[in-house]
Each structure stands twice: as C-alpha cells, then as structure tokens.
Amino acid sequence: MEIDIKAYLVDHNLTIYQVAKAGGYGYTTIHKSFNKPQSEATSLNLRDLDALAQATESSMWEVLKELETNYLED
C-alpha cells in the first residue's frame, strides 16, 4: 500500500515548500521524500510526519490517522 501524499497536500492547500518551511527541514529533503517510490518498507518517516504536523498545526498521530484513513492506496 502507498500513501497518496500529493492528494493530502492538495486537500490541505499545502505545497512541499510550505511543509518544509513549517517543519524546519530543507526543501530538497522533503521533496525527495515525498516524490520517492514507496514500498511496504519505505513510506513516510517521522521527519515527514513531523513536517506535515507542523504545517497543519496538528499532532503527528492526528496526521498519521488521517493519512491511514483517507489516503492509502492499494
């Protein structure tokens, strides 16, 4: 299963730049992470969840729950 991170960004009116800036991470780091091919072993990491949580002013578990509930693809 894969997480449709791009749909999540669109639904929350966010860009990769905004997520990187809010999370305090480099744009290139977040961009590479969000655009890499996902497998069962490599989906999102804690840094990505932290950046998304900060950009949406949520906690990491809230972001993870929303991603699992609404953005998983087979």
C-alpha positions as CSV (number, residue, x, y, z in Angstrom):
1,M,0.0,0.0,0.0
2,E,1.1,3.6,-0.7
3,I,0.1,6.9,0.9
4,D,-1.1,9.5,-1.6
5,I,0.8,12.3,-0.1
6,K,0.2,14.6,-3.0
7,A,-3.6,14.3,-2.6
8,Y,-3.1,15.1,1.1
9,L,-1.2,18.2,0.2
10,V,-3.8,19.3,-2.3
11,D,-6.6,18.7,0.2
12,H,-4.9,20.8,2.8
13,N,-3.8,23.6,0.4
14,L,-0.1,22.9,1.1
15,T,3.0,22.8,-1.1
16,I,6.1,20.9,-0.4
17,Y,7.8,24.2,0.2
18,Q,5.3,25.2,2.9
19,V,5.7,21.8,4.6
20,A,9.5,22.0,4.5
21,K,9.5,25.6,5.9
22,A,7.0,24.8,8.7
23,G,8.9,21.7,9.7
24,G,12.2,23.4,9.6
25,Y,13.6,20.9,7.1
26,G,15.2,21.6,3.7
27,Y,13.0,21.7,0.7
28,T,15.2,19.2,-1.2
29,T,14.9,16.7,1.7
30,I,11.1,16.9,1.9
31,H,10.7,17.0,-1.9
32,K,12.9,13.8,-2.4
33,S,11.0,12.1,0.4
34,F,7.5,12.9,-1.0
35,N,8.5,12.0,-4.6
36,K,10.4,8.8,-4.0
37,P,8.8,5.5,-5.0
38,Q,7.1,3.9,-1.9
39,S,7.2,0.3,-1.0
40,E,5.9,-1.6,2.1
41,A,9.2,-0.9,3.8
42,T,9.7,2.8,2.9
43,S,6.7,5.0,3.1
44,L,6.7,8.1,5.3
45,N,9.2,8.6,8.1
46,L,9.0,10.5,11.3
47,R,10.6,13.6,9.8
48,D,7.9,13.7,7.2
49,L,5.1,13.3,9.7
50,D,6.6,16.0,11.9
51,A,6.8,18.4,9.0
52,L,3.2,17.7,8.0
53,A,2.0,18.0,11.6
54,Q,3.7,21.4,11.9
55,A,2.4,22.6,8.6
56,T,-1.2,21.6,9.5
57,E,-0.8,22.6,13.2
58,S,-1.8,19.1,14.2
59,S,0.0,16.4,16.2
60,M,1.9,13.6,14.4
61,W,-0.7,11.0,15.4
62,E,-3.5,13.0,14.0
63,V,-1.7,13.3,10.7
64,L,-0.9,9.6,10.6
65,K,-4.5,8.7,11.5
66,E,-5.8,10.9,8.6
67,L,-3.3,9.5,6.2
68,E,-4.2,5.9,7.1
69,T,-7.9,6.6,7.0
70,N,-8.2,8.7,3.8
71,Y,-5.0,8.5,1.7
72,L,-4.0,4.8,1.5
73,E,-3.8,3.3,-2.0
74,D,-3.6,-0.4,-2.8
